Amino acid sequence: MSKVETAHAIFKSYLTQDREAAERLLADEFVFTSPQDDHIDKAAFFERCFPTADRLVSQEMLHVVPTEGDDVFVMYEYVLKTGERHRNVELLTIRDDRVIETQVFFGGRVR
């Protein structure tokens, strides 16, 4: 699987809440960082972050850009049940078809 395919697969697992698929795609040493989470491990990610997809109406990946190394930048836009539309960028580090790190950079509301 390519890095881009892995990125699409992990986002799909989140949106469909397919934890089994996500478990396979996230490395045991997975680390997640966002403005709300500072280098949390895989267990904390599944407890705090993974279950939040139910707040979304939709999510669209706008750009999926691989680097020459292990990283893939993903820009996506999502709509909350409140009607608000937002954009974020994530940097996924992928090795051997598994995400070892995700860094989330919050954007803002899209008007």
C-alpha positions in Angstrom: 0.0 0.0 0.0 1.3 3.5 -0.8 1.6 6.2 1.8 -1.3 8.0 0.1 -3.4 4.9 0.3 -2.5 4.4 3.9 -3.6 8.0 4.7 -6.9 7.5 2.9 -7.4 4.2 4.8 -6.8 5.7 8.3 -9.2 8.6 7.6 -11.8 6.1 6.3 -11.4 4.0 9.5 -12.0 7.1 11.6 -15.1 8.2 9.7 -16.6 4.7 9.7 -15.5 4.1 13.2 -13.8 0.8 12.1 -11.5 0.4 15.1 -10.2 -3.0 13.9 -9.0 -1.4 10.6 -7.5 1.5 12.6 -5.7 -0.8 15.0 -4.0 -2.5 12.0 -3.1 0.9 10.4 -1.6 2.5 13.5 1.8 1.3 14.7 2.1 0.1 18.3 4.4 3.1 19.0 1.9 5.5 17.4 2.0 9.1 18.8 -0.8 11.7 18.2 -0.3 15.5 18.7 -2.8 18.3 18.2 -3.4 21.7 19.9 -5.5 19.7 22.4 -3.3 16.6 22.8 0.4 16.6 23.5 2.1 13.4 22.2 -0.5 11.0 23.4 0.0 7.3 22.8 -2.2 4.9 20.8 -4.4 3.9 23.8 -5.1 7.5 24.7 -5.9 8.3 21.0 -8.5 5.5 20.9 -10.0 6.7 24.2 -10.1 10.4 23.5 -9.9 11.1 19.8 -11.1 8.2 17.7 -14.7 8.2 19.0 -15.4 11.8 18.0 -16.5 11.1 14.4 -20.2 11.2 15.4 -19.9 15.0 15.6 -19.3 15.3 11.9 -21.8 15.5 9.0 -19.1 15.1 6.4 -15.4 15.2 5.8 -13.6 15.7 2.5 -9.9 15.2 1.9 -8.9 18.2 -0.2 -5.1 17.5 -0.6 -3.1 14.4 0.1 0.6 15.2 -0.6 3.4 12.7 0.0 6.9 13.9 0.7 10.1 12.2 -0.5 10.4 10.8 3.0 7.9 9.0 5.3 5.5 11.9 5.6 2.1 12.7 4.0 0.4 16.1 4.4 -3.4 15.9 4.4 -5.7 18.9 4.2 -9.3 18.2 4.8 -12.6 20.1 5.3 -15.3 18.9 7.6 -18.8 20.0 8.5 -20.0 19.7 12.1 -23.6 18.8 13.1 -23.8 22.5 14.2 -23.4 23.5 10.6 -19.9 24.9 11.1 -17.3 24.1 8.4 -13.6 23.8 9.3 -10.3 22.9 7.7 -7.3 21.2 9.2 -4.0 19.9 8.1 -2.4 16.7 9.4 1.1 15.5 8.9 1.2 11.7 9.0 4.4 9.8 9.3 4.0 6.4 7.7 6.4 3.5 7.6 5.8 -0.1 6.4 2.1 0.7 5.7 1.5 1.9 9.3 1.0 5.4 10.7 3.6 6.0 13.4 2.8 9.6 14.1 0.1 12.1 13.4 0.5 15.9 14.0 -2.7 17.9 13.6 -2.6 21.6 12.8 -6.0 23.2 13.4 -7.2 25.6 10.8 -10.3 27.7 11.3 -13.8 28.0 10.3 -14.4 28.2 6.5 -16.9 30.9 5.5 
